[in-house]
Amino acid sequence: MIKKFGVGDVSDHLGRYHDLMATPDFILALRKKIGSDPLWLSGVTAVVIRDERVLLAKRADNGKWTPVTGIIDPGEQPADAAAREVFEETGVVAVPERLAMVHVTDPVVYDNGDQARYLDLVFRFAWKSGVPLPADGENTAVGWFQLDDLPLMSVDMCRRIAAAVSNEPAAQYVVSP
């Protein structure tokens, strides 16, 4: 189960969630025990392709455009998690085609002080059905963008998209220097 908190709402998580992003119950339970200390989490990025366009979402918490991202629930298969996140956040049904990239994100510090770092699995997905809409409140807008005319995004998100649209048969990975 996922809990949602609107701006100014107080959660049972020490009253620290004040944004529009959903937080899985297992993370809320961990946060009760460890506070804002760093959490190592497993995440997914779903790069959904339809023709020469990519599905992007404008996040409600920071206003940035990204492919669909999310946290893998305990015991959930990563590709299932990515498909679930695509449907929950955009109303689009998509099917995984391949694992495109495996990497560790930079440390994240949320506005409430919570710290996390993600092992992120980037998947290329193919659109199956549905018209995109900001379905769950985590995003303010969603839509299809031409691959050669993307909105301003972080270098990290551009790398994720590039890995997913490449024709490389194997997943890319990062090796520390």
C-alpha positions in Angstrom: 0.0 0.0 0.0 1.2 3.5 -0.8 0.3 6.6 1.3 0.0 10.0 -0.3 0.5 13.3 1.5 -0.5 16.7 0.1 1.3 19.9 0.8 1.0 20.7 4.5 -0.3 17.3 5.5 1.3 15.5 8.4 2.0 11.8 8.1 2.6 9.2 10.7 6.2 9.4 9.6 7.3 11.9 12.3 5.3 14.5 10.4 8.0 15.0 7.8 6.4 14.3 4.5 5.2 17.6 3.0 5.2 17.0 -0.7 3.0 15.4 -3.3 5.0 12.2 -3.8 3.8 8.8 -2.7 5.8 6.9 -0.1 5.5 3.2 0.3 4.4 1.9 3.7 7.7 -0.1 4.1 9.7 3.1 3.8 7.5 4.9 6.3 8.0 2.0 8.8 11.8 2.2 8.2 11.8 6.0 8.7 10.1 5.6 12.0 13.1 3.5 13.2 16.0 5.4 11.5 14.7 8.9 11.1 16.3 10.7 8.2 19.4 8.6 8.0 20.5 7.3 4.5 18.4 4.5 3.1 19.7 2.2 0.3 16.7 1.6 -2.0 16.0 -0.3 -5.2 14.4 1.8 -7.9 13.3 1.6 -11.5 13.1 4.0 -14.5 10.7 3.1 -17.3 11.6 4.7 -20.6 8.4 4.2 -22.6 8.8 4.5 -26.4 6.0 5.0 -28.9 7.2 5.5 -32.5 10.0 8.1 -32.1 8.6 9.6 -29.0 9.2 9.1 -25.3 6.7 9.3 -22.4 7.8 11.9 -19.8 6.2 13.2 -16.6 6.6 16.6 -14.9 7.1 15.8 -11.2 4.9 17.5 -8.7 7.7 17.7 -6.1 10.3 19.6 -8.1 8.7 20.5 -11.4 11.3 18.5 -13.4 10.6 16.4 -16.5 11.7 12.7 -16.2 10.8 9.3 -17.5 8.6 7.4 -15.1 10.5 6.4 -11.9 9.6 4.6 -8.8 10.6 2.3 -5.9 10.5 -1.4 -6.1 8.3 -2.9 -3.4 9.8 -5.7 -1.2 9.7 -9.0 -3.2 8.4 -7.3 -6.4 10.1 -8.1 -9.7 11.8 -5.0 -11.1 10.1 -5.1 -14.5 6.7 -5.5 -12.8 7.5 -2.5 -10.6 8.3 -0.4 -13.6 5.1 -1.4 -15.5 3.1 -0.7 -12.3 4.7 2.7 -11.9 3.9 3.6 -15.6 0.3 2.7 -15.2 -0.2 4.3 -11.7 1.5 7.6 -12.7 0.3 8.0 -16.4 -2.6 5.6 -17.0 -0.5 4.0 -19.9 -0.1 0.3 -20.3 3.4 -0.6 -21.4 5.5 -3.8 -21.8 9.1 -4.2 -20.9 11.5 -4.8 -23.9 14.9 -4.9 -22.2 17.0 -3.9 -19.3 18.9 -0.9 -20.6 21.1 0.3 -17.7 22.1 -0.5 -14.1 23.5 2.3 -12.0 23.6 3.9 -8.6 22.2 7.4 -8.3 23.9 10.2 -6.5 22.7 10.7 -2.9 19.3 12.3 -2.6 18.3 14.6 0.2 14.6 15.4 0.2 13.1 18.7 1.4 12.1 17.0 4.7 15.8 15.9 5.4 15.3 12.3 4.5 18.4 10.8 2.7 18.4 8.0 0.1 20.5 6.5 -2.6 19.1 4.2 -5.3 20.3 1.2 -7.2 18.3 2.1 -10.4 17.4 -0.3 -13.1 16.5 1.4 -16.3 14.1 -0.5 -18.6 13.0 0.2 -22.2 9.3 -0.2 -22.5 7.0 -0.3 -25.5 3.6 1.5 -25.4 0.7 -0.9 -25.5 -2.4 1.3 -24.8 -3.7 4.3 -23.0 -3.6 8.1 -23.3 -1.2 9.6 -20.8 -2.6 11.7 -18.0 -1.2 12.7 -14.6 -3.1 9.8 -12.9 -1.9 9.7 -9.3 -1.0 13.2 -8.2 2.8 12.5 -8.3 3.0 14.5 -11.6 1.5 17.7 -12.8 1.7 16.8 -16.5 2.6 13.9 -18.7 3.1 13.6 -22.4 4.9 12.2 -25.5 8.0 14.0 -26.6 10.0 13.6 -29.8 13.4 12.1 -29.0 15.1 14.9 -30.8 13.1 17.6 -29.0 13.1 16.8 -25.3 12.4 19.3 -22.6 15.2 20.5 -20.3 16.2 17.5 -18.1 19.2 16.5 -15.9 22.2 14.9 -17.4 21.3 11.7 -15.4 17.8 11.5 -16.9 19.2 12.1 -20.4 21.6 9.2 -19.9 18.8 6.9 -18.9 16.8 7.8 -22.0 19.9 7.4 -24.2 20.6 4.0 -22.8 17.0 2.9 -23.4 16.8 4.1 -27.0 20.2 2.7 -27.9 20.5 -0.4 -30.0 22.9 -2.0 -27.7 21.7 -5.6 -26.8 23.3 -5.6 -23.3 22.5 -3.3 -20.4 25.0 -0.5 -19.8 26.5 -0.2 -16.3 28.8 2.1 -14.5 32.2 1.1 -13.1 33.9 3.3 -10.5 37.2 4.9 -11.6 
